[in-house]
Amino acid sequence: MILPVFKLGTLALKTLCKPIGNRIKKEAGLHPRFRQSIINIAQANHRLTTNLQRRIYGRATDVAIRPLDEEKAVQASADLVGEFFVFTVAGVALVFEVQRSSRSEARKEEARKQELELLRQKDEELAREVEQLRRRMSEVEQLAKERGLSGVFKSRVPKETDNIPKDALPS
């Protein structure tokens, strides 16, 4: 019962984080201090990607790189921050799901271990019973050897009164 509700909640969280990410993108460009921080991040990212592209294509890397204009930098960083938020939420949900799944597997493994232990105990009990039956069989075989075939079918031990004639016994 809890699993479908949990999965539904995770899906709702993922669905809600997209508009929140968009809101973060919008607000990122409006807040003055945050705006300057994201512009700096965007400029550093622009320099890094430009240098990497130049190295990949075999061009000179010691050339000065023109900075992005402010609006493009804000837009690029705001997109980066919004996507980072969405991926962070999805990543946290994924980690939580994996941990939940591993706990579930651990419980199943513990149940399997307990079942194996019960089967082992039953096996030992059956082995003891078989050993008891073997001992009894050997006793019966020993009695059969001592008394002969008729002694096996009359497995009772003779009493002292068995040797006395029946008419001599008191009624």
Backbone as a ProteinNet text record, in pm:
[ID]
protein_1_A
[PRIMARY]
MILPVFKLGTLALKTLCKPIGNRIKKEAGLHPRFRQSIINIAQANHRLTTNLQRRIYGRATDVAIRPLDEEKAVQASADLVGEFFVFTVAGVALVFEVQRSSRSEARKEEARKQELELLRQKDEELAREVEQLRRRMSEVEQLAKERGLSGVFKSRVPKETDNIPKDALPS
[TERTIARY]
82.5	0	86.6	196.4	279.2	361.4	399.7	484.1	417.4	292.4	231.4	217.8	187.8	175.4	311	415.5	550.8	592	567.6	603.2	524.2	398.2	315.8	370.6	412.3	470.9	600.5	682.7	807.9	780	682.5	645	592.8	511.4	459.9	573.9	672.5	787.7	865.6	887.8	959.2	880.3	749.2	664.9	665.5	662.4	661.6	796.2	904.8	1035.4	1065.5	1001.1	1025	976.3	852	812.8	896.4	938.5	1024.4	1157.7	1211.6	1335.5	1320.7	1206.9	1181.5	1172.7	1111.2	1100.5	1239.6	1323.6	1461.5	1535	1513.8	1577.1	1536	1406.9	1354.7	1410.3	1406.9	1452.5	1603.5	1676.5	1822.5	1868.9	1800	1840	1798.1	1707.8	1655.3	1726.7	1776.9	1842.7	1982.6	2015.7	2141.3	2269.4	2283.3	2405.7	2415.7	2304.9	2303	2328.4	2276.2	2294.6	2442.6	2517.3	2661.7	2734.6	2695.3	2758.6	2736.8	2613.9	2587.7	2650.7	2668.1	2739.2	2884.6	2946.6	3085.3	3095.6	2997.5	2997.1	2983	2894.2	2872	2996.5	3064.7	3185.6	3295.5	3311.4	3412.4	3378	3250.3	3206.4	3231.5	3206.1	3227.1	3375.8	3464.3	3608.5	3653	3605.6	3642.6	3597	3470.9	3419.8	3485.3	3514.9	3581.2	3722	3796	3930.9	3926.5	3832.2	3820.7	3789.6	3699.1	3665.7	3786.3	3861.3	3979.7	4083.2	4102.7	4198.1	4151.3	4021.9	3967.1	3987.2	3963.6	3975.3	4116.7	4210.8	4350.7	4380.2	4304.6	4327.5	4409.3	4455.8	4536.9	4451.4	4509.1	4435.4	4482.1	4587.4	4638.5	4573.7	4470.2	4398.5	4300.5	4283.1	4188.8	4046.1	3968.6	3829.7	3739.4	3651.4	3557.8	3455.2	3427.2	3325.4	3184.8	3096.5	2956	2895	2794.3	2724.7	2642.8	2607.3	2547.7	2418.3	2331.7	2202.6	2221.2	2312.6	2339	2399.1	2487.7	2550	2445.5	2356.4	2250.1	2160.6	2122.5	2034.4	2101.7	2228.8	2300.9	2314.8	2350.8	2365.5	2232.3	2130	1997.6	1949.8	1973.8	1938.4	2017.1	2145.3	2230.1	2181.3	2147.2	2099	1965.6	1874.2	1744.1	1757.7	1840.6	1861.5	1932.6	2025.9	2095.4	1996.1	1900.4	1798.2	1715.6	1671.3	1589.5	1668.1	1792.6	1873.4	1906.9	1925.4	1952	1831.7	1713.3	1592.2	1576.2	1596.8	1586.1	1692.5	1812.4	1920.2	1890	1838.5	1802.4	1691.2	1592.9	1484.1	1538.6	1633	1693.5	1772	1852.1	1929.1	1834.5	1728.8	1632.3	1566.2	1530.9	1467.9	1564.5	1691.4	1791.1	1809.8	1815.9	1830.4	1709	1589.7	1468.7	1468.8	1510.4	1516.4	1618.8	1732.9	1835.3	1789.2	1716	1661.1	1560.8	1479.8	1381.8	1452	1557.4	1634.4	1699.6	1746.8	1808.8	1705.3	1583.2	1477.3	1446.1	1440.1	1412.8	1525	1649.1	1763.5	1758.9	1722.3	1710.2	1601.1	1489.5	1382.1	1430.3	1508.2	1563.2	1657.7	1740.9	1833.3	1756.8	1649.8	1569.7	1504.5	1455.1	1393.7	1496.7	1617.2	1723	1758.7	1760.9	1790.8	1683.1	1556.3	1447.2	1462.1	1494.8	1514	1632.3	1738.7	1854.7	1817.6	1738.4	1694.8	1607.1	1515.7	1431	1515.4	1615.8	1704.3	1778.1	1828.8	1898	1802.1	1679.6	1579.9	1549.6	1532.6	1507	1627	1747.3	1867.4	1870.8	1831.7	1827.1	1722.9	1606.6	1502.4	1548.5	1614.4	1665.9	1767.3	1853.5	1952.7	1884.7	1779.7	1704	1641.4	1584.2	1524.7	1630	1747.6	1855.8	1895.4	1904.2	1937.2	1830	1704.8	1595.1	1598.8	1627.8	1637.5	1749.8	1862.5	1973.5	1937.4	1861.1	1815.1	1722.6	1630.1	1537.4	1615.8	1715	1797.1	1872.9	1923.4	1996	1902.8	1780.9	1682.4	1647.3	1635	1601.7	1711.7	1834.4	1945	1944.1	1912.6	1913.5	1796.9	1679	1559.7	1515.9	1564.2	1517.9	1399	1339.6	1230.7	1107	1075.7	956.8	975.3	1097.2	1124.7	1099.7	1110.2	1086.2	938.7	851.9	708.5	654.8	717.5	681.4	788.6	780	889	884.2	791.9	789	892.3	939.7	1039.2	966.6	1014.3	945.8	949.8	837.1	827.8	856.2	872.3	896	773.6	655.8	532.3	505.3	577.5	557.7	603.2	698.1	749.7	665.2	578	492.8	367	323	198.9	80.7	-17.1	-130.2	-219.3	-236.6	-323.5	-259.7	-126.9	-62.5	-71.3	-108.8	-117.2	-248.7	-248.1	-373.3	-460.4	-591.1	-683.3	-707
-119.1	0	125	122.7	242.1	266.6	159.3	174	257.2	230.7	315.6	461.6	484.3	621.6	691.3	618.7	674.9	708.4	617.3	641.8	759.6	770.1	881.7	1013.4	1011.9	1131.1	1171.8	1074.4	1103.9	1166.3	1111.9	1166.7	1310.4	1333.5	1468.8	1565.6	1520.2	1604.3	1640.9	1541.9	1569.7	1668.2	1650.8	1739.8	1882.2	1894.6	2027.5	2097.5	2022.6	2088.9	2161.5	2124.7	2195.9	2340.8	2367.1	2508.2	2583	2513.1	2577.3	2613.6	2522.8	2552.3	2672	2680.8	2796.8	2925	2916	3033.4	3076.6	2979.2	3010	3079.9	3031.4	3096.6	3243.3	3266.5	3402.9	3492.7	3441.9	3522	3541.5	3446.6	3456.6	3581.7	3617.8	3735.8	3866.5	3862.7	3985.8	4026.8	3934.8	3965	4020.2	4142.9	4209.4	4131.6	4086.1	4015.9	3881.7	3811.6	3680.4	3697.2	3803.6	3830.6	3843.7	3918.4	3935.4	3802.1	3722.1	3590.8	3500.4	3498.6	3410	3462.4	3593.4	3647.9	3601	3606.3	3559.5	3410.2	3332.4	3188.8	3167	3239.7	3224.5	3264.3	3369.9	3412	3306.2	3250	3145.3	3022.2	2986.4	2871.7	2897.5	3020.5	3056.9	3044.4	3096.6	3086.4	2940.7	2860.1	2718.4	2643.8	2659.3	2587.1	2634.9	2763.9	2815.9	2759.2	2757	2699	2550.4	2477.8	2335.3	2313.5	2394.2	2382	2413.6	2514.2	2549.7	2438.3	2376.9	2265.9	2146	2117.1	2004	2024.3	2144.5	2172.6	2211.1	2215.1	2242.7	2389.1	2476.8	2620.4	2675.9	2800.1	2864.9	2892.6	2865.7	2887.4	3011.7	3075.7	3194.4	3323.7	3311.5	3428.4	3477.3	3608.9	3666.2	3627.6	3592.4	3550.5	3665.9	3703.6	3811.5	3761.4	3840.4	3798.8	3806	3728.7	3732.9	3864.6	3912.3	4031.2	3990.7	4086.8	4062.6	3981.7	4011	3940.5	3794.3	3769.3	3630.7	3553.3	3619	3554.4	3522.8	3618	3595.5	3481.1	3481.4	3376.5	3238.8	3231.6	3103.8	3051.8	3140.1	3097.7	3063.7	3140.1	3111.2	2974.5	2945.7	2812.4	2704.3	2730	2634.3	2610.2	2716.7	2704.8	2631	2665.1	2597.6	2450.1	2415.8	2274.6	2201.4	2270.5	2209.8	2173.7	2261.5	2234.6	2112	2106.4	1993.7	1863.7	1862.8	1741.2	1702.8	1801.7	1772.1	1703	1755.6	1692.8	1551.5	1535.3	1401.7	1308.1	1358.5	1277.1	1234.4	1327.7	1294.2	1190.1	1206.4	1107.4	971.7	970.4	844.9	778.3	855.7	800.2	744.7	817.8	772.6	642.4	632.5	511.2	392.8	416.1	308.6	261.5	354.1	316.2	237.9	280.9	210	69.4	59.4	-70.1	-161.2	-106.9	-189.6	-234.7	-149.1	-192	-304.1	-292.3	-396.2	-527.2	-519.5	-640	-700.1	-614.8	-664.3	-738.6	-685.2	-755.6	-889.3	-892.7	-1018.1	-1118.7	-1070.9	-1159.1	-1213.6	-1130.3	-1176.1	-1282	-1262.3	-1362.3	-1493.3	-1484.5	-1605.8	-1677.6	-1601.2	-1661.9	-1732.9	-1669.8	-1732.9	-1860.1	-1856.2	-1975	-2086.5	-2051.6	-2152.2	-2210.8	-2126.3	-2175	-2272.8	-2239.9	-2332.1	-2464.7	-2457.1	-2579.8	-2660	-2593.4	-2661.5	-2730.1	-2662.1	-2722	-2843.4	-2833.6	-2948.3	-3063.4	-3032	-3135.1	-3205.6	-3129.4	-3189.2	-3276.5	-3228.2	-3305.8	-3437.3	-3429.7	-3551.2	-3645.4	-3590.6	-3674.1	-3745.3	-3676.1	-3741.2	-3853.2	-3826.2	-3929.2	-4049.3	-4026	-4136.8	-4216.9	-4148.2	-4217.8	-4301.3	-4248	-4324.5	-4448.6	-4431.1	-4545	-4648.1	-4606.7	-4700.7	-4780.4	-4709.7	-4780.2	-4882	-4842.2	-4935.6	-5055.5	-5027.8	-5137.4	-5232.4	-5176	-5263.4	-5344.9	-5284.2	-5359.5	-5472.5	-5443	-5545.8	-5656.2	-5618.7	-5718.1	-5803.9	-5740.3	-5813.9	-5911.8	-5865.8	-5955.1	-6069.9	-6041.5	-6144.1	-6248.2	-6206.5	-6301.5	-6387.9	-6326.8	-6399.3	-6496.9	-6458.7	-6538.8	-6616.3	-6581.3	-6645.7	-6570.1	-6624.6	-6555.1	-6543.1	-6645.6	-6638.8	-6537.7	-6514.2	-6416.6	-6274.4	-6250.5	-6116.6	-6083.1	-6181.5	-6156.3	-6152.5	-6224.2	-6216.8	-6133.2	-6008.9	-5922.6	-5892.9	-5957.6	-5930.3	-6016.7	-5969.6	-6041.4	-6145.7	-6271	-6375.7	-6347.1	-6369.2	-6349.5	-6483.6	-6480.5	-6603.5	-6694.1	-6633.1	-6712.2	-6781.5	-6745.2	-6808.5	-6954.7	-6990.3	-7127.5	-7217.3	-7159	-7236.8	-7279.6	-7402.9	-7447.6	-7364.1	-7345.8	-7257.1	-7309	-7440	-7489.9	-7476.7	-7451.1	-7433.6	-7289.7	-7196.2	-7056.1	-7029.5	-6942.3	-6907.7	-6824.3	-6842.4	-6774.1	-6635.4
0	0	0	77.5	89.1	-37.6	-108.1	-226.2	-335.6	-374.9	-478.1	-434.4	-307.9	-257.9	-263.2	-225.2	-228.6	-371.7	-463.7	-604.3	-659.9	-623.2	-667.4	-610.5	-485.1	-423.3	-491.7	-527.7	-598.1	-734.1	-803.6	-934.6	-920.5	-816.3	-792.4	-761.2	-683.4	-650.3	-776.9	-863	-987.9	-1075.2	-1078.4	-1159.6	-1103.7	-972	-909.6	-917.8	-927.4	-925.4	-1056.6	-1165.8	-1292.8	-1285.6	-1240.6	-1226.6	-1122.5	-1019.5	-918.9	-982.9	-1066.4	-1137.9	-1229	-1296.9	-1383.2	-1300.8	-1184.5	-1096.1	-1049	-1018.8	-977.6	-1091.7	-1214.5	-1330.5	-1339.2	-1320.5	-1332.8	-1222.3	-1099.6	-985.1	-986.1	-1045	-1046.3	-1119.2	-1224.4	-1300.2	-1236.7	-1139.1	-1079.6	-950.6	-874.9	-748.5	-776.7	-725.6	-764.2	-729.1	-604.6	-565.7	-637	-639.9	-704.2	-853.9	-908.6	-1052	-1084.8	-1003.8	-1029.4	-1013.6	-915.6	-896.5	-1017.4	-1067.5	-1180.4	-1309.9	-1319.3	-1435.8	-1432.7	-1314.6	-1300.6	-1334.3	-1287.8	-1317.9	-1468	-1530.5	-1674.5	-1753.8	-1713.2	-1784.3	-1770.7	-1649.4	-1628.4	-1712.5	-1714.9	-1795.1	-1944.3	-1989.4	-2129.4	-2166.2	-2079.3	-2105.4	-2110.4	-2017.4	-2011.4	-2136.9	-2173.8	-2290.6	-2419.5	-2429.1	-2549.2	-2561.6	-2450.9	-2452.7	-2488.2	-2432.2	-2463.6	-2611.6	-2664.7	-2806.9	-2894.4	-2858.4	-2937.1	-2933	-2817.6	-2807	-2889	-2883.8	-2959.5	-3108.6	-3157.2	-3300.2	-3342.5	-3248.8	-3281.6	-3309.8	-3253.2	-3273.3	-3157.1	-3172	-3068.4	-2944.8	-2825.9	-2700.5	-2626.4	-2672.8	-2603	-2651.8	-2731.5	-2783.4	-2676.6	-2669.5	-2573.1	-2611.5	-2510.4	-2533.5	-2494.3	-2587.2	-2556.8	-2455.3	-2351.9	-2255.4	-2315.3	-2258.2	-2300.8	-2256.8	-2330.1	-2281.1	-2157.5	-2078.5	-1946.4	-1954.5	-2046.4	-2055.2	-2095.2	-2188.3	-2227.5	-2110.3	-2035.1	-1919.7	-1813.6	-1787.9	-1689.4	-1734.6	-1861.4	-1912.2	-1904.3	-1942.5	-1939.6	-1796.8	-1706.1	-1566.4	-1502.7	-1532.2	-1476.6	-1525.6	-1654.4	-1706.3	-1633.3	-1611.9	-1542.1	-1399.5	-1328.2	-1190.1	-1185.8	-1276.1	-1279.2	-1310.5	-1407.9	-1443	-1329.7	-1264.9	-1150.9	-1040.2	-1015.3	-914.4	-952.9	-1078.3	-1124.2	-1112.9	-1157.8	-1151.2	-1007.5	-920	-779.1	-715.8	-741.1	-686.2	-741.3	-871.7	-931.9	-874.8	-854.2	-796.7	-654.2	-574	-435.9	-434.2	-521.5	-529.3	-571.2	-662.8	-707.6	-595.6	-524.4	-412.5	-306.5	-276.2	-176.7	-221	-348.2	-402.3	-396.3	-428.6	-422.9	-279	-184.8	-44.4	2.7	-36.1	1.9	-56.2	-180.6	-247.3	-179.8	-142.5	-77.4	60.8	132.6	261.9	241.9	137.9	107.4	73.4	-5.5	-40.2	83.4	173.9	297.7	382.2	387.8	463	398.1	265.4	195.8	221.7	219.1	243.6	386.3	480.2	619.3	630.7	561.6	563	501.4	393.8	331.4	427	498.4	594.3	705.3	754.7	859.2	807.5	683.7	624.5	609.6	565.9	554.7	691.2	792.5	927.8	974.5	947	982.4	908.7	781	704.4	757.7	797.8	854.9	985.9	1068.6	1194.4	1169.4	1073.3	1038.7	987.1	907	854.2	967.1	1063	1177.6	1259.3	1278.4	1352.2	1280.4	1150	1071.8	1077.2	1076.1	1086	1220.2	1327.5	1459.4	1461.8	1402.5	1397.8	1316.6	1204.6	1124	1204.1	1277.8	1360.6	1468.5	1529.1	1628.8	1564.6	1446.9	1376.4	1339.4	1303.2	1272.4	1396.5	1509.4	1633.9	1668.7	1653.8	1683.4	1589	1460.8	1364	1401.5	1443.1	1481.7	1606.2	1697.3	1815	1773.2	1680.8	1631.7	1560.3	1481.8	1413	1513.9	1617.2	1721.3	1789.7	1821.8	1883.7	1790.1	1662	1564.2	1558.2	1565.8	1564.3	1690.6	1802.8	1929.7	1940.5	1899.5	1921.3	1797.8	1687.7	1566.7	1510.2	1403.8	1335.4	1422.8	1500.1	1585.2	1697.9	1740.6	1846.3	1799.9	1670.8	1618.5	1628.7	1595.5	1599.5	1740.2	1832.1	1975	2042.1	2027.4	2072.7	2221.1	2295.5	2439.4	2510.7	2619.9	2698.3	2781.9	2785.2	2862.5	3012.4	3073.8	3218.8	3287.3	3417.1	3492.8	3488	3479.2	3481.1	3348.7	3244.6	3114.8	3117.5	3200.9	3208	3299	3378.4	3470.7	3396.6	3412.7	3345.9	3390.5	3302.8	3328.1	3440.7	3456.9	3561.7	3699.2	3706.7	3834.8	3883	3791.3	3828.2	3902.6	4002.3	4070.5	3976.2	3985.5	3895.1	3936.7
[MASK]
+++++++++++++++++++++++++++++++++++++++++++++++++++++++++++++++++++++++++++++++++++++++++++++++++++++++++++++++++++++++++++++++++++++++++++++++++++++++++++++++++++++++++++

